[in-house]
């Protein structure tokens, strides 16, 4: 057997049907799309429609849970903080908070707080005033002698229209 004698098994490769190539091809004129209607035209987007039957994506049970009031936290790695110190954007021995990180250009905007993660290595001592910190990051930071303060974001108070009872 030679390389030029290698052939696929019979029926292993099926020729694709070339539609719209004349009436004698069997798929001419309307090219198997029928006559008129939405699906005879291009740009049809009714893939999940099952003819009025409840679609499968609605029949199947949903999984998981999306907490409606979850906190959106910025994540910052220790290695990123070290790069910012080396670039002169963060002061050595300074305090790391959401406001200082925005001012340094490390995060774009303050969300509900900052969570510090342990990827990378921090060589300088920094104090942290953040909403969260991973265990590994906390150990690495405390090994340098840094102070860590975990703050919970304060919800803005809603002004109520209830009377205070001081109407006398």
N, C-alpha and C positions, 0 to 999 in steps of 0.2 A: 504493500500500500504506500502511495506517495501523497505528498501534500496536495497535489492538484487533483487527487481522486477523492478527497474528503467531501462528503455530501451529508446534508441533514437527512433525518428519517422522513419518510413519506408522510405528509400532513403535519410536520412539525412547524412549518411556517405557512401561515394562511395569507393569501394576497388580500389586501384591503379593497373594499368595494369603492370604485371611483364613481361618484354620483354626479349627475348632471352632464353626462357625456353622450347624449342622443337617445332616442327612443328605443333603439335596438339593444341598448345595454341593459335594459330592464329597470334602470334607475335614472331614466332621463326626465325631461320636463320638470316635474315638481321635486325630483331627487328624493323620493321617499317621504316627503313632508306632508303629503296630502294636499287638499285644496283649501285655500283661504284660512283664516283664523290666526290666533296668536302664535301658535307653535310653527306655523309655516314661515314666519318672518324671523329675521335675525334679532338677537338680543332678548331671547326668552329667559325669564327668571322665575320659573314656577317649579323648581326642582323638588321642594319639600311638599308640594301639593299632592294629595292622595284622593282627589275626586270628591271632596266633602267628608271623607272618613277622617277621624281624628288622626293627625300625623304622628309618626312614630316618636318624634322628638317630644311631643306633648304626652304621649301614652306612657313613656318610660319615667320612672321616679327620678326626682332630682337628688343630687348628692351634695353634702357639705352645707356650709352656712357662711353667709357673708354678714359680718357684724355691721349694723347700720351706722354706729357711732364710734367706729374704731379710730384710734389716734394715727395720724399720718406723721411718721418721724423721718427726719433726714438721717442717713447713715454715713458715718465718717470712720475711716480706718486709721489706726495709729500710724501706719506708714505714710499716709497722706498728710497727717499733721507734721510728721518729721520733715517731709519735703517742703511744707509751708514755712517751717522754722528756718530751714536752710536757705530758702528763697527770701527770707526777711519779711514775710507777710504776717507771721505770728511772732510775738515777743517771747524770748526764753524766760521761763518762770512766770509767764502770764496766766490769765484765766481763760479757759476755753468754755464759751457759751454760744448759744445760737447767734446772738448779736455780733460777737467777735468773729465768728466763722463767716458770717455774711459780709462783714467789713473786710475780711481778708480775702474774700472771693473764693472760699473753699466750697460753700454751698450757695445756691442761687437765692433762696428765700427761706425765711423761718416758716416752718409748717407748725406742727404741734410740739416740736422739740427736736433734740438731737440724740441719737443713740450711737455710742462709740463701740466699734468692733476691733478685734485684735489682729487683723491682718497687717503684716508689716511690723517694723520695730521702731519704738520711740526711744530716743537716747537722751532727750532733755526733760527736765522736770517741768510739769505743767499742772495747774490746778483745774479741776473740771467741775462745771456747774451745768449738768446735762440732764435730760429726761430719762436716759437709760444707758446702761453699759453692760457688755457681756462679761461673764466671769473671768475669762482669759484676759480680756483687756484690763479689767479691774486689778487682777494680780500683777500684770506687767507694769501698770501705772503706779501701784502702791509700792512695788519693788524699788522704784525710782525715788520714793518719798513724796509723792504727790498727794494732794488732798482731793477727795472725790465727794461731791454733793449731788445726790439724785433728787431732782425736783419734779413734782408732778405739775403739768400745765394747769394754770388757773383758768377756770371757765369764766367768761364775762358775765357779770350779774345782769339779770333781766329786770328792767324797771316794771314794777307791777302797778296796776291801776286801782288796787284795793285801798280803801280808806285806812288811815293809821289809827283812828279812834280818838284823835286830838281835835275834835270839832267843837269843843266847849268854849 
